[in-house]
Amino acid sequence: MTPMEGLASFGISIGAGIVIEARKLFISTEVRKQINKAFEESLREYCKNPDIREKERQKIQNIFQKASQQTNIDLRNDEISGDYARFFSIFETKLVKQESAYRYLKEIRDEKRYLEIISEFQTAIETLKEELKNTSSSELEQEYRRQVKQYKSNLENFKPRTAFSNLIALEKSFENYQFNPTDIMKSSLETLKGQCLEYMLDKKNEWQKAYIRAYKLNGKSRENLENACYAYFRLNEDDKAEELADLLLGLDEFNSKAWVVKCLIKKNEKLCDVLKSVPKIVTEDLIFKSLIHIRSIEKGTYADLAEAFRAYNILIDITEFNGEPTTFENFRERAYLVNCASSKIASLYISFNERIQLPADFFSPILALLNSYLKAIENSEITSDTSSLKFLSSYVQFLMSGKKGFVYTMKDFYTQSPKQQPYNSLILANSLQLIGDIKGAVEVITEAENPTSEILALKLVCFEKLDDIDNYISTAKEFLKGLTDITHHLGHLFIIPIVLNDNNRISDISIDEYIIEKRFPNEESKDLLIEV
């Protein structure tokens, strides 16, 4: 049985606009949109002729209606769907690429899991609602409704701290009314608290504890099992994490978090070797990619991070953005995509001679993504320094337009950041000198802590433009002293003696300073430098 078996038959019910009452579950707007998108793309690919496409849609609906009362049915089988089996195969492929929809639908890919999930998909809030019906206190029920309404509103508005206080108030109301909740209800509350605590960075290890309590109160919940598994991993309780990961993979062999745990608790210096054992369908999952990305960097023991990230496409290329707002539900995914976008910008070649010239559609989706994310967390309770992202957004706008105003906006956000990153110092100083503010660029470089060879190379460019030969020479000495591998700095190395010669200062830097303890790409380049 393939991992998507039985999935298309459920997904098509939403994609084709059919509602099957027996299978009406909670579904978010985002998931619904993604399923609809996958369905429409599949229909267009399956039926190229727009004149008959609507008729084909109706036939597909009819196929589903006939099959919907059967369990574990695979609509990709031509014995069941006839010529339309190809459509369902296309639809499966499209669904895999829709992260939220895929994760939602794969949970109900067989009837056994469907029967389990009926109760699980009644959210923690719904669980509370059902249990409160057993109490005769109408005042308590009103209090519950009030607190839950506020909780949902606060969470949707990125106010996890306030939402957490709603849950604490709800627990206190139970005590006041002498209401004794069941373990399932307590488990649901702990899960909700864990969701809030994940974003409250001052509450160290508290979200992990909440998820573990939820699991111990209700171990039958798949969600609790997954949360507890990852929580133990984050607490460095590797044995317990691996035990739950094995249990989870026994129930769901493609569970992303379980595979993350299995990978990162292994003692291995090469991430590529670790990822070899992971099923391809898992390595393509955004949650897997995002967690591997951040946690492997955090682990700090892998010698081949860059190679592994490339080989397994851990950082995806941001070439489009659907324009959907950033919500609390998709926040983690968006944060990962922002990391991908930031890495894409950071990988661009930095020229000291001219602004990067690329088509607008290269930058547009990145800018839209950054702005969507920033808009969501502005004035929120998400504890995060946004000045670096605002700085990056302004930089992208400068690259797109070339307008000087965006460079000075970059400078404003740069000074607001509690810590100046070397890359930010480099691109700000370079942007300033490109618009003619060379003294401003030198000021940024001078204030930068532990300047890199790239920043010093830019400083050389600035002093040359300012005809400041004394500072040029002192910077050149500092630049040469810090170099060991010359491969990526040959151009600057050859320019230095030319500038000194033009200013009759060639003897200020000895030939040994250019070559001693330096690795050249080849002997020819070293000999050529000596001749210069």
Secondary structure, 3 states (H helix, E strand, C coil): CCCCCCHHHHHHHHHCCCCCHHHCCCCCHHHHHHHHHHHHHHHHHHCCCHHHHHHHHHHHHHHHHHHCCCCCCCCCCHHHHHHHHHHHHHHHHHHHCCHHHHHHHHCCCCHHHHHHHHHHCCCHHHHHHHHHCCCCCHHHHHHHHHHHHHHHHHHHCCCHHHHHHHHHHHHHHHHHCCCCCCHHHHHHHHHHHHHHHCCCCCCCCHHHHHHHHHHHHCCCCHHHHHHHHHHHHHCCCHHHHHHHHHHHHHHCCCCHHHHHHHHHCCCCCCHHHHHCCCCHHHHCCHHHHHHHHHHHHHHCCCCCHHHHHHHCCCCCCCCCCCCCCCCCCCHHHHHHHHHHHHHHHHCCCCCCCCCCCCCHHHHHHHHHHHHHHHHHHCCCCCCCCCHHHHHHHHHHHHHHHCCHHHHHHHHHHHHHCCCCCHHHHHHHHHHHHHCCCHHHHHHHHHHCCCCCHHHHHHHHHHHHHCCCHHHHHHHHHHHHHHCCECHHHHHHHHHHHHHHHHCCCHHHCCHHHHHCCCECCCHHHHHHHHHC
